[in-house]
Amino acid sequence: MAKGTSAGGQSTEQLLAELEADGVEVVHLGIFDLDCVLRERRFRMEQARRYLLNDPTFVNVIHKWDVSDAVTAPGPFIGEAIAADPQSARPYPFEPNAAMLLADYAGPSRETSARELLRGQIDKARDKGFEITAAFEFEFILLAETPETLRAKNFDNLDLFAPDNKCWSGQSAAIHSELVAGLDAALTAGGIGVEALGMELGPGCLEATLSATTPMAAADEAALFRLYTKAFCRTRDLTASFMAQLGADSPGLSGHLHLSLCDGGGRNLFFDAAEPNTMSAAFRHFVGGVTALTPELLALPAHTVNAYRRLTPGNWAPRSATWAVQNYASAVRVVPGPEPVTRMEYRLSASDTNPYLTLAMIIAAGLHGIENETPLPASMDGGGPDETPEGVPTLPHDLFEAAERLNASETARALFGDEFIDHFVASRMHEETALRKHVSGFERARYLEAI
């Protein structure tokens, strides 16, 4: 079975018949929660058919808990209708003759789903005659740690894989080629399109660039890429970290999004050879919308406390809602023509980003810019990410401020609906509160004796 075998409109019954014909014996059925953690159940094909074709339900807690399984929203907790997405089917790389299939709630909890939020924005774009091509790229750090050693060390003073690595090191690439090639093979076997994979920013660091595809497939592949990478590394006594900032001595890790807008015939609507930097009017307004709305929507692509630790001096992470042509210090990097490669890169999102929320936010903000002909602000001409141009609106400094801004945003509520915004903001306030009361050893060393 290859990814993408499910045509649009294919029913679950048709998909199951196709999987059986391809020799699939096991189905892993999963739902992503608000933090993009996959919650799944494993079925043999006979049980999967019986379950999925008889009005399946699942307890509606998945969008109501955090990464530690602590419930954050009120009940009742009941069995709620779910629906599988046939287009999400792809091979499962950790078990022979197995498939991965994504689902989500089809009842009231659909309104609080990040994946369904993205689906709504894709539908809006399509209704306006737009098609979207997107791809994510992720930096991540490998630790020479197992679950047991992490806990024995209390998650502190961790050992890095490839501590001698330099950015883009050919030597490290040769030394660790077997591991990198094995990961590449596992991802490919799982239906993840990988453009490039190799050593990156420093000790322990790798980067993967995923292939451009349709927006829902891009988000699915990004989410599954992280899951499969972490699983692959654990089977080799390594731990893959996608935390935005693992520690003070670690680089901030990115989860950048590349995106272009096309018409129904595949013509790149961001490209206009007659305009400066080949940026069409639609491209200018799209980027104008993204830069204008980022300060109030940042909680969507930066949904963890840790994400804001990356947005500090010394990291290659923008700290203002800027844009520029080919400038890696700006929040939006514009890649001009030729037409096939004309696109924008959103550089504020970190490696821990929820790709469904990031894509939904960028599509919504960009379309809002086109609809309102939002002007493009002056480009960022500075030389580094630590430089913040004058007059550019400030970004939230932490998750609490970001959630407050999102909560107060009339535009966010118009774009995404009150129900989703209320639920998501409450979940982010819970996340911020859960971490605020915990004190690190560094903080105790700094204050305990001196003050």
LOTIZA-320206 format. One line per 8 residues: their letters; for each residue z, y negated, x negated of C-alpha. Coordinates in steps of 0.25 Angstrom, whole numbers. Layout:
A	Z Y X ~ ... $
//
This chain:
MAKGTSAG	0 0 0 ~ -4 -14 -5 ~ 3 -27 -1 ~ -5 -35 9 ~ -11 -22 16 ~ -5 -27 29 ~ -15 -36 36 ~ -10 -48 44 $
GQSTEQLL	-6 -44 58 ~ -4 -29 54 ~ 7 -23 62 ~ 19 -16 57 ~ 14 -3 62 ~ 0 -4 55 ~ 7 -8 42 ~ 16 5 43 $
AELEADGV	4 13 45 ~ -3 7 33 ~ 9 9 25 ~ 10 24 29 ~ -5 26 26 ~ -2 20 12 ~ 9 30 10 ~ 21 21 11 $
EVVHLGIF	33 29 15 ~ 44 19 14 ~ 45 5 19 ~ 55 -6 14 ~ 57 -16 25 ~ 63 -29 21 ~ 67 -43 26 ~ 70 -55 17 $
DLDCVLRE	82 -63 19 ~ 84 -78 18 ~ 86 -76 3 ~ 74 -67 1 ~ 82 -55 -1 ~ 75 -43 5 ~ 83 -34 15 ~ 76 -21 17 $
RRFRMEQA	76 -7 22 ~ 69 5 18 ~ 62 14 28 ~ 53 27 26 ~ 40 24 33 ~ 44 32 46 ~ 56 24 48 ~ 49 11 45 $
RRYLLNDP	39 14 55 ~ 50 17 66 ~ 58 5 62 ~ 47 -5 61 ~ 39 -1 73 ~ 51 -1 83 ~ 55 -15 84 ~ 63 -16 71 $
TFVNVIHK	76 -24 70 ~ 85 -27 58 ~ 99 -34 58 ~ 96 -49 58 ~ 106 -52 46 ~ 95 -53 35 ~ 93 -68 37 ~ 108 -71 39 $
WDVSDAVT	114 -66 26 ~ 113 -71 11 ~ 110 -64 -2 ~ 124 -57 -2 ~ 122 -52 12 ~ 132 -62 17 ~ 129 -65 32 ~ 126 -80 33 $
APGPFIGE	122 -82 48 ~ 128 -78 61 ~ 125 -66 69 ~ 123 -59 78 ~ 117 -48 68 ~ 108 -40 76 ~ 95 -32 74 ~ 84 -41 75 $
AIAADPQS	69 -38 76 ~ 61 -38 63 ~ 46 -37 60 ~ 40 -31 47 ~ 28 -40 41 ~ 17 -30 38 ~ 10 -40 29 ~ 22 -39 19 $
ARPYPFEP	20 -24 17 ~ 19 -20 2 ~ 22 -9 -7 ~ 37 -7 -11 ~ 37 -5 -26 ~ 50 2 -28 ~ 47 15 -20 ~ 35 23 -19 $
NAAMLLAD	27 23 -6 ~ 35 11 0 ~ 32 -2 6 ~ 39 -15 7 ~ 38 -22 21 ~ 45 -35 25 ~ 50 -39 38 ~ 58 -50 45 $
YAGPSRET	65 -53 58 ~ 57 -55 70 ~ 68 -60 79 ~ 77 -72 78 ~ 79 -71 63 ~ 64 -73 60 ~ 68 -88 61 ~ 77 -87 49 $
SARELLRG	67 -78 40 ~ 62 -84 27 ~ 50 -75 28 ~ 47 -79 42 ~ 49 -94 39 ~ 37 -92 29 ~ 29 -85 39 ~ 30 -97 48 $
QIDKARDK	25 -107 37 ~ 14 -98 34 ~ 10 -97 48 ~ 10 -113 49 ~ 1 -114 37 ~ -9 -104 43 ~ -9 -111 56 ~ -13 -124 49 $
GFEITAAF	-24 -116 42 ~ -17 -114 29 ~ -16 -101 20 ~ -6 -101 9 ~ -6 -94 -4 ~ 7 -92 -12 ~ 14 -86 -24 ~ 28 -86 -30 $
EFEFILLA	32 -84 -45 ~ 46 -81 -49 ~ 54 -82 -62 ~ 65 -72 -63 ~ 75 -67 -73 ~ 78 -53 -77 ~ 92 -49 -81 ~ 96 -37 -89 $
ETPETLRA	106 -34 -79 ~ 109 -24 -68 ~ 117 -25 -55 ~ 129 -19 -62 ~ 128 -28 -74 ~ 126 -41 -66 ~ 139 -37 -58 ~ 147 -34 -71 $
KNFDNLDL	143 -47 -77 ~ 146 -54 -64 ~ 132 -59 -64 ~ 135 -68 -76 ~ 130 -67 -91 ~ 118 -59 -87 ~ 108 -53 -97 ~ 94 -57 -97 $
FAPDNKCW	82 -48 -98 ~ 73 -52 -109 ~ 82 -62 -115 ~ 72 -66 -126 ~ 61 -70 -116 ~ 54 -83 -117 ~ 46 -89 -107 ~ 32 -82 -105 $
SGQSAAIH	36 -74 -118 ~ 25 -64 -122 ~ 35 -56 -130 ~ 44 -54 -118 ~ 32 -50 -110 ~ 29 -39 -120 ~ 43 -34 -121 ~ 45 -33 -106 $
SELVAGLD	31 -30 -102 ~ 36 -16 -96 ~ 46 -23 -87 ~ 37 -34 -82 ~ 25 -24 -80 ~ 34 -15 -72 ~ 39 -26 -63 ~ 25 -31 -61 $
AALTAGGI	21 -17 -57 ~ 32 -16 -47 ~ 29 -29 -41 ~ 14 -26 -40 ~ 18 -12 -33 ~ 26 -20 -23 ~ 14 -28 -19 ~ 19 -41 -26 $
GVEALGME	7 -49 -32 ~ 11 -53 -47 ~ 3 -63 -54 ~ 11 -63 -67 ~ 24 -58 -71 ~ 31 -60 -85 ~ 42 -66 -94 ~ 45 -81 -91 $
LGPGCLEA	55 -92 -93 ~ 65 -86 -103 ~ 75 -74 -104 ~ 74 -64 -93 ~ 64 -72 -86 ~ 51 -67 -79 ~ 41 -74 -70 ~ 32 -68 -59 $
TLSATTPM	20 -75 -52 ~ 16 -68 -39 ~ 2 -68 -33 ~ -3 -78 -23 ~ -4 -73 -9 ~ -1 -77 5 ~ 12 -84 7 ~ 20 -73 14 $
AAADEAAL	15 -62 4 ~ 19 -72 -7 ~ 33 -74 -2 ~ 35 -59 1 ~ 30 -55 -13 ~ 39 -66 -19 ~ 51 -60 -12 ~ 48 -46 -15 $
FRLYTKAF	44 -49 -30 ~ 59 -54 -32 ~ 64 -41 -25 ~ 55 -32 -32 ~ 58 -38 -46 ~ 73 -38 -44 ~ 72 -23 -40 ~ 62 -19 -51 $
CRTRDLTA	71 -26 -62 ~ 84 -19 -56 ~ 78 -5 -58 ~ 77 -9 -73 ~ 91 -14 -74 ~ 87 -28 -74 ~ 90 -39 -64 ~ 79 -49 -59 $
SFMAQLGA	85 -63 -56 ~ 78 -73 -47 ~ 89 -83 -46 ~ 84 -97 -48 ~ 94 -99 -59 ~ 101 -87 -65 ~ 110 -96 -74 ~ 111 -108 -82 $
DSPGLSGH	103 -102 -94 ~ 93 -96 -85 ~ 80 -103 -81 ~ 78 -107 -67 ~ 69 -97 -60 ~ 57 -101 -51 ~ 51 -95 -39 ~ 39 -104 -38 $
LHLSLCDG	29 -104 -26 ~ 14 -106 -28 ~ 6 -110 -15 ~ -8 -114 -11 ~ -13 -117 3 ~ -27 -112 8 ~ -35 -113 20 ~ -40 -101 28 $
GGRNLFFD	-51 -99 19 ~ -43 -98 6 ~ -47 -113 1 ~ -35 -119 -6 ~ -31 -131 2 ~ -23 -136 -10 ~ -35 -139 -18 ~ -44 -151 -17 $
AAEPNTMS	-53 -153 -30 ~ -55 -168 -25 ~ -40 -171 -26 ~ -32 -174 -38 ~ -26 -161 -44 ~ -35 -154 -33 ~ -23 -156 -23 ~ -28 -157 -9 $
AAFRHFVG	-22 -165 1 ~ -16 -153 7 ~ -10 -149 -6 ~ -4 -163 -8 ~ 2 -163 5 ~ 8 -149 4 ~ 14 -152 -9 ~ 19 -165 -3 $
GVTALTPE	26 -157 8 ~ 32 -148 -2 ~ 38 -158 -11 ~ 43 -167 1 ~ 50 -156 8 ~ 56 -148 -4 ~ 69 -156 -5 ~ 72 -152 9 $
LLALPAHT	67 -138 10 ~ 71 -133 -4 ~ 82 -124 2 ~ 70 -115 6 ~ 64 -112 -7 ~ 78 -114 -15 ~ 87 -106 -6 ~ 98 -102 -16 $
VNAYRRLT	109 -109 -23 ~ 103 -104 -36 ~ 90 -110 -33 ~ 95 -124 -36 ~ 101 -120 -49 ~ 87 -119 -54 ~ 84 -133 -50 ~ 91 -139 -62 $
PGNWAPRS	87 -146 -75 ~ 82 -137 -86 ~ 74 -127 -76 ~ 59 -127 -73 ~ 63 -130 -59 ~ 59 -144 -52 ~ 70 -152 -46 ~ 62 -161 -37 $
ATWAVQNY	51 -159 -26 ~ 40 -163 -35 ~ 25 -159 -37 ~ 15 -160 -48 ~ 2 -154 -53 ~ 5 -142 -63 ~ 19 -148 -66 ~ 29 -136 -67 $
ASAVRVVP	41 -146 -66 ~ 37 -150 -51 ~ 42 -143 -39 ~ 28 -142 -34 ~ 17 -139 -45 ~ 3 -141 -40 ~ -7 -132 -46 ~ -21 -139 -45 $
GPEPVTRM	-35 -133 -44 ~ -43 -125 -45 ~ -43 -121 -30 ~ -38 -107 -32 ~ -25 -110 -39 ~ -22 -124 -33 ~ -7 -122 -28 ~ 7 -128 -28 $
EYRLSASD	19 -121 -35 ~ 32 -124 -29 ~ 42 -124 -41 ~ 55 -126 -34 ~ 58 -113 -29 ~ 66 -103 -38 ~ 65 -88 -41 ~ 75 -86 -30 $
TNPYLTLA	67 -93 -19 ~ 64 -86 -6 ~ 49 -86 -6 ~ 48 -86 9 ~ 56 -99 10 ~ 49 -105 -2 ~ 35 -103 4 ~ 39 -107 18 $
MIIAAGLH	45 -120 13 ~ 32 -123 4 ~ 23 -120 15 ~ 30 -128 26 ~ 32 -140 17 ~ 18 -140 12 ~ 12 -139 26 ~ 22 -150 30 $
GIENETPL	16 -158 19 ~ 2 -156 24 ~ 5 -158 38 ~ 12 -172 35 ~ 3 -175 23 ~ 15 -177 14 ~ 11 -185 2 ~ 12 -179 -12 $
PASMDGGG	22 -186 -20 ~ 20 -190 -34 ~ 19 -179 -43 ~ 29 -175 -54 ~ 24 -179 -68 ~ 36 -176 -76 ~ 38 -165 -86 ~ 49 -156 -82 $
PDETPEGV	57 -151 -70 ~ 69 -159 -74 ~ 62 -171 -71 ~ 64 -177 -57 ~ 54 -187 -53 ~ 59 -200 -46 ~ 58 -201 -31 ~ 57 -186 -29 $
PTLPHDLF	67 -181 -18 ~ 78 -173 -24 ~ 79 -158 -21 ~ 92 -152 -16 ~ 102 -148 -28 ~ 107 -136 -22 ~ 106 -126 -10 ~ 116 -133 -1 $
EAAERLNA	108 -146 -2 ~ 95 -139 0 ~ 100 -132 12 ~ 106 -146 18 ~ 92 -152 15 ~ 85 -141 22 ~ 94 -141 34 ~ 92 -156 36 $
SETARALF	77 -155 34 ~ 70 -158 47 ~ 57 -154 41 ~ 63 -140 37 ~ 67 -138 51 ~ 53 -142 56 ~ 46 -133 47 ~ 56 -121 47 $
GDEFIDHF	64 -122 60 ~ 78 -125 63 ~ 82 -110 64 ~ 77 -106 50 ~ 83 -119 43 ~ 96 -118 50 ~ 98 -103 46 ~ 92 -105 32 $
VASRMHEE	101 -117 29 ~ 113 -110 33 ~ 110 -98 24 ~ 108 -108 12 ~ 121 -115 15 ~ 128 -101 15 ~ 121 -98 2 ~ 126 -111 -5 $
TALRKHVS	140 -110 0 ~ 141 -95 -5 ~ 138 -99 -19 ~ 145 -113 -19 ~ 159 -107 -19 ~ 156 -97 -31 ~ 160 -103 -45 ~ 153 -98 -57 $
GFERARYL	160 -95 -70 ~ 152 -107 -77 ~ 158 -116 -66 ~ 172 -111 -69 ~ 171 -112 -84 ~ 166 -127 -82 ~ 177 -131 -73 ~ 189 -122 -73 $
EAI	196 -127 -85 ~ 190 -141 -87 ~ 193 -146 -73 $
//
